Amino acid sequence: MCLICAHSPLSDLLDKEDYTLEQVLEEDELIQEVKSRNVKLLQFLSKEETVRKLVYYVTRKAEDGDGDMIAIKYPFMSCEVLCCDIMCITETLSTASNGAIVEDLFGLLSQPAPLDSRLAGYFEKVILSLLMIRKPQEVTELMNKNADTLLDGFVTHSISYSIAEMFKRLMQPYQGDYMDDMDFSHPYGSNGGPWFSSSSDEDDLSAVGTPQSKKTLSWQTDRRVVDSLVQNLRPADDKDDPIDSDVHKHTAEILSDIIHYGTRSSANEPAPASATLVEHIESAETVDKIIALALPAGNAYTTSMTSALTVLSALLSRHANTHYSSTIPEETPVVVSATVARLPQIAQALRDEAGTTVNQRHQTVPKLGLRRLKLVGLLVVLVQAKYRAIDAVILSENIIAQCLDLFFTFESVNMLHAEIELLVVGILESGGPDLQVGLLKQSNLLGRILQAYETNTAALQESPANAKGYMGHLLRISNVILNITDEVKGVDTRGSLNDMTHADSIVEYLEADPMWAQWDEFVKTTVADANDKDRHALGGSVVSHPV
């Protein structure tokens, strides 16, 4: 038998006395050889000058006239080599010259915007997938050392998805705990083996404690972070140049993450470091800035407006309550009071038209607009907050009726239907007296549902394709009303609402409605038939409960 031994071009290259990093990066089997821990190769790749050049290619902006090798392959292969998680390379990257190579890596943020999306992705991968896992303490200390410069860089380049995602991850509390405080100060073990040993790098790791102060980014308590991000939500910068919509979107996501993570701790756990930032966001000064951006004068649509509404909704969601306060007068947070003062403006914005669009049937129809959709979502969060001051203004401005008008007008906007279903069901199950009046008397809920079913039946007779897009939502609302009435009358045995006083008041309003007799017949026929149909899944099995 003749055995053929195929020599690797990379092995042949390494056997030479003189070769360059570029020649190594051009070899297709490089990553395979790195992962298999080729000793001679790792000795070369772990040299400080080699690692520094790998970082150079990862952060180098392509220039006109660059070939595919230098513009595409070298950066890609350099990133892959760094992220192979070989400790000798990682150790050189993180500790050589007191972290100077990592500072070179962060130098990418000093480049003018916009960043090359590929380089930004490589940068995110090296920092988050490697350094913040293997060397969290060292990288955190280095970032704290250069906190001001790096913060400016992250804020400036928030238009980049990769940079924004990295910013979000770094702002998460306890972001240094990825590896449960594993000690990587002796990454090659204590068995006297060579640093390029083929044994697993994790075999001899031991768990140790790291002081919290050394693994927490100073940004997590620096109020300038919030101020810089709120500045990014403006429609235009200081030079009156418009700020890109991606900047608004990414900034809103970062701020919303800070708010959510700042409220995650339970009563038995210490508040995360980012709670300081949440307190600053909820200060009267910052809330006023956010509301001014979210609810500006006029009806012009901007991404600044909708992004600020996202942040405002995240703030209000912190104050959602399961019950109304028993204290009178009730204490309302700053953000709730400031938003309540703007409810008349929100009511007017819901009435403002957003132009027209052409639907799938080539018909010119009114357009809902993202602004009104966001405002309806904001109202859902306000109702969930359960403050009497909110309910009173919603009733006086007839806002619930306006939301139902939108529900039936825009029959194909499912996101709107889902939000208003949440609004209606929330009021039916736990809303205060003002909201009950606004929904059941002022807004004529029963009459609207009955009329919608009649309209849908007539449309279906013309063509099945004419079915209204909100019928499934109306069926769920109808079943909620049915459950409440059955609860009070003692017919339903499926459970209890745990608040019969609330259920009794709902039924009282329902039975006083002029449409009640027609509704009762509607429930016994149309709703019962729909529920019976929905119980039978395809294939003949029976579902025990209706939708």
N, C-alpha and C positions, 0 to 999 in steps of 0.2 A: 504494500500500500504506500502510495506517495503522499506525504503530508506537505501541503503548501502553506507556508507561513507568510501572511501578508503584513508587510511593515506599515506602520502608521506614519503618514507624512509628518504628523506632529512630533512623533518620537524621533524621526530622522532629523527634524529641525532642532530638537533639544540636544541632540548628540553633537551638534556643531558648537564651536566655541563662541561664535558671534552671531547673535540673532536679536531681533527687536520685538517689542511688545506688539507692534502693528502686524508683524509676520505671525505671531502667535494668535492674534485676534482673527486673522483671516482663515484659520483652520476650522473646518466644520465640526471636528470631533473634540474641540476644546472643552466644552462644558462637560461632556462625558468623562473626559480625562480628569477634570477638576474634581468631579463628584466621586470618581474612583480613587482619588487621592494619589495621583502620580507624584512621587516624591520630588523628582527633579523639577517638575512644573510648578509645584507649590512653593518650592524654594525660590523660584524666580518671581512668582506672582505675589509673594508676601513681602518682597523688598519694599522699602518705603518709597523709593522713586517710581517703582512700578505701580503701587497702589495710588500714588499721587497722580500718575498719568491716567489710570483708569477713571479716577474722579474727574480729571480734566475732560475726558471724552464724554462722560455722563452729563457734564454741565456746559460743554462747548456749543455755542450757537452756530449752526451751519451758515456758511458764507457762500456767496455767488461763486460758481466755478468749482465747488467741492464735488467730487465724485461720490458715487453711492457708498463706497467703502468708508470714507471718512465722515460722510453725512448721516449714514444709516447704520451700517454694520458695526463700526467701531463703538458707537454709543450703546447699541443693543447688547453686543457681546460683553462690553465692560460692565454694564448693569447686571447681566446674568452671572458673570464671574463674582462680583461683589455679593450677590444675593444667594450664592451657593451655600452659604452658612458654613464656611470653612474657618475655623477659629483663628488660625494663624493669619489669614487675610483680614478677618474682622478685628483682630487685636491690633494689627498695624494701622488699619483704617481709623480706629477709635482713639488710640493712645500715642501714635507716633508724633513727635514734635509737640507734645502737650495739646493734642487735639487740632493741630493746624490743618490736617487733611479734611477733617469734618468741617472746619470753618471754610475751607475751599468749596466743599460740597454745598454749604449754605450760601456761598457766594452766588449761586444761581438766582437767588432772590434779589440781588443787586442789579440784575440785568433789566433793561427797559421793557415795559409791557408792550404787547402781550408776549408771554413766554411761549416757546415751542411746546406744543402739547405733548410730544413724545418725551422731551427732556423733563417736563414737569411730572409726567408719569413715572419715569425712571427715578427721579428725585424722591417722589412719594414712596416708591417701592423700597429704595435703599434705607430711607429713614425709618419708616413704619414697620416694614416687614423684616428688617434686620437689626438696625441699631437700637430702636426703642424696645426690642425684645431681648437682644443679647447684651446691650450696654445701656440700659435705661438711665442709670445714675450718672454715668459720664456724660451722656448726651444732654440730660436735663440740666446738669451743672453748666455745661457749655452754653446751652440756650439761655439760661438765666444770666450768664455773664454778658451775653450780647442781646439781652431782651429787647431793648429799644430798637436797635437796627433790624432785628428779625421781625418784630411786630410791624414795623413800617413795611417790610418786604411782603409779609403775608397779606396785609390789608391792601397794599398796592396791587398784588397779583391775585386778588380774590375772584377775578374774572375767570381764572383757570379752575376747571373742575377739580383737578388733582390737588392743587394747592388748597382750595377750599375744603376738600375732604380731609386733607392732612390737618388743617387748622381745627376742624371739628374734632378730630381724634385727639389732638393735643390738648384741647380745652376740656375734654372729659375728665371728671374727677378720678384720681387714682390711676391715671394712665400709665404710671410707672410699674404697676403691679402685674404686667402681662405674664411674667414667669414666676409669680408667687414668691418674689424676692429671692430668686435663685442667685447664688454667688458665682459670678463668672470671672472673678479675679485670678483664678487658677484654672484656665479653660482647658489645659492639656493634661489634667490629672496629676496625681502625686506618686505614680508608680515608676517614675524615672524613665518612662518611655519617651521617644522622640516627639516633638511638637507636631510632626506630620503623621502621627500614628493613624492607622486605618481603623482603629477602634472608635466606637461612638464617642462623640465629643461630650455627650451628656452623662457618660457612665459614672464619673466621679464628682458630680456636682452635689453640693450640700446646701441645704436651706439655711439662710441666715436672715437676720432682720436688718432692714435699711431704715434709717431715720426718715420720718415723713418729710422733714424739711428739705432733705436731699433728693427726694424723688417727686416733688411737687413743683410745677412750673410757676414762676412768679406771676405769669399772666393770669392765673386763676384767681388772683386777688387784686389785680391791677385794674382800677376803674377806667384807665385810659383805653383798655381793650374795648369796653362798651362804647365809650365816646367815639372811638375811631370807626367802629362798625356802624353806629347810628349815622355818622357822617356819610358813610358809603350808601345809605338808603336815600340820600337826596336825589332829586331828579337831575341836577347838574352840579359840577364841582365849583371850586372857587373861581375858576376862569370862565365860568358859564358854559363849559362844554358838557354836553349830555353824558351822563354815566350809563354805561352799557347795562342792558337788562339782565345779563348773566351775573353782573356784580350785585344787582339788587336781589336776585334769586338766591345766590350763594350766601350773601350776607344775612338774609332772613333766615336761612336754614341754620347758620352758625348761631345766631342770636336765639333762635327757638331751642336749639340743643342746649345752650347754656342755661336757659330758663328751666327746661325739663330736668336736666341733671342737677340743677340747684335745688330742686324740690323732691328729689328721690329719697332722701334719707328718712327713716322712720323716727318715731319719737324716742326709740331706744338707742339710736345711733347718732354719733356726732354729725353735725351738718358738714357737707363737703366744702372744700375750699371755695368752690365757685358760688356758694351761697352769698358771698360778699358781692359778687357781680350782680346777682339777682336783686339784692337789696338796692343796688345802684340803679338797675333798670327800672325798678318800681318807685324810685324817687320821683317827686312831683316834676322836677325839671326834665328828667329823661322821658317820663310818660307824656308830658306836654309836647316834646319834640316828636315822639312816635305818632301821637294822635294827629298832630299837625300834618305829618306826612301821609298818614292813612286816610284822613278825611279833610283834604284841602278844599278850598272854595272853588266852585265851578264844577263842571261835569267832564272835563277832559281826562281821558284815560291815560295813566302812566304805569309802568311797571314798578316805579317807586311806591305808588299808592298801594297796589295789591301786595307788594312785599311787606310794606309796613303793616298792612292789615293782618298778614300772617303772624307777625311778631306780636301784634296787639291781641290776637286770638290766643296765642300761647300764654301771654301774661294773664288774660282773663281766665283761662282754663285752670290756673293755679287756685282760683277762688271758687271753684264749683263745690256746692254743698249738697248734702243729702236731705237736709231739712232747712226750713226757714228759721232765722234766729228768734229766740223767745224774748230777747231784750228789746225794749222800745224806749227811745229811738235806737234803731240798729246801727251798728258801726260798719261803715263801708270802706274798703280799701281805696287808696288814691286812684288806682287805675279804673276801678268800678265807677267811682264818682265822676271822674273825668269823662268816661265813656257815656254815662247816663246823660251828662250835659250835652252830648253830641247826638243823642237819639233823634231829636227833630230833624237834624241834618241828614241822618241816615235814612229817615222816613222819606225825605225829599229825594235822596239819591235813588231809592228804590222806584220812585215814580218817574225819574228821568229816563228817557229813551236812549238806547245805545246804538241807534241806526238800524239798518236792515242787512239781511244776508240771504243767500239763495240756498234752499234746502235740497235734499236728494231728489225731490220731485220737480226741481227747476222752478220752484215757486219763490217769490220774494216775500220773506217773512221777517217779523221783528227779530232783532238780535238781543239776547240776554246780556251778554258782556261779562267778562271776568270780574269786573268790579262789583256788580250786583250779586253775582254768585258768592264772592268772598264776604259781602255784607250779610247775606243770609246766613252763612256759616258763623259769622260773628254774633248774630242774633241768637243762634242756637246755643252758643257758649254763654251768652248773657242770661238766657232763660235757665240754663243749668246752674248758674251761680246762686239763684234763689235769694234775691234781695227784693224787698217790697218796693224800694225806690225804683228799681228797674221795671217791675211789673206795672207800676202806676203810670209811668211814661209810655210804655208799650201800649197800654190801654188807651191813654189819651190821644196818642198819635195814630191809633187804628192800624198798628204795624202788622198784626197777625193777619188781618184781612188783606193787606197789601201782599204779604207773602203768599197767601192762597191765590190771589190774582195771578201772581207770577207762576205758581204751580200749574194752573190750568191754561194759562196763555202759552207757555213754552212746553208743549206736550211731548217733545222729544229729548229734553235735556235731563237725562237720568240723574246726573249729579245734583241738580237742583231739587228733583223730586225726593232724593234720599235725604237731603238736608231738611227739607220741610216736613218729611215724615218724622224725622227725629224731633223736630220742634213740636209737632202736633201730639205725638205719642208722649213726649215728656210732659206736656201740659195735662194731658188726660190722666197720666199715672201719678204725677206728683206736683202739678202746677198750683200756684196760689189762686185765691178767689178772683183777683183782677184778671189773671190769664184765662181762667175758666170763662168769665164773662166775655172776654175778648174773642175767644175761640168759638164758644157755643151759641152766644147770642149776637154779638156784634158782627161776627164773620159768617154766620149762617152755615156752619159746617155740614149739618145733615142735609140741608137743601142743596148745597154744592155737590155733595157726593151723589145724591139721587139724580141730579141733573147730568152729572158726568156719565153715569151709567146709561142714561137714556140717550145721550149724545153718542156714546161709544156703540151702543146697539144699532143706532141708525147708520153709523159709519160702516159697521161690519156688514150690513145688508148690501151696501154698495160694493165693497171689496174687503176681503180679510186683511189686505195690506193697510187698510185705513185705521186699524186698531190704535187707540191712544196709548202713548208710552207710559202713562202714569197709573194704569189700571191695577197693576200688581201692588203698588204702594197704597192705593185706596182700599184694596181688599184687606191688607194688613191693618190699616187704620180702623176699618169697619170691625174687624175681629177684636181689636182692643176695646172698642166701645161695647161690643157684644159680651166680652168677658167681664167688663165692669158691671153692666146691667145684670148679668147672670149672678155675679157675686152678691149684689145687693138683694136680689130676689131669692137667693139660696138655691139656684138651679145648678150652678157650676160647682163641681166637686174637684176640679183640677188644682185648686190652690187658693191662697188668700192674698189680698193686696196689703194686708197688715195695717190698713188705715181706712176703716169703714166710714169715718167721718168724711174723708175726702171722696170716697166712692159715692156716698149718699148725696153729696152736693152735686156731683157730676150727673147722677141720675135725675136729680131734681131739675136741673137745667134742661136735660134731654126731654123729660116728660112734659115740660112746659113749652117745648118747641111746637109750633103749629104743624110741622112735618112729622111729628112723632108717630101717628097712626100709619102713615105711609111708610115710614122707616121700619116700623115693626113688621109690616108685611114684606118689605124688601129683605129684611134679615131672614125671615122664614123661607123665602123662596130663592132669591138671587144669591145671597151670601151662603146659604146652606148648600145650594147646588155647587157653587164654586169650591167650597171646602170639601164636599164629598168627592168632587173630581180631583182635587189636589191630593187627597188621601191615597189615590190609586196611582202608584208609580208605574212606569213602563215595565212590562213583564208580568203584571198582575199582582205584585205584592201590595199589601195595604199598610199605609202610614197611620200611626195611631192618633196623631194630632194634626189639625189643620195648619195652614201657613201662619 
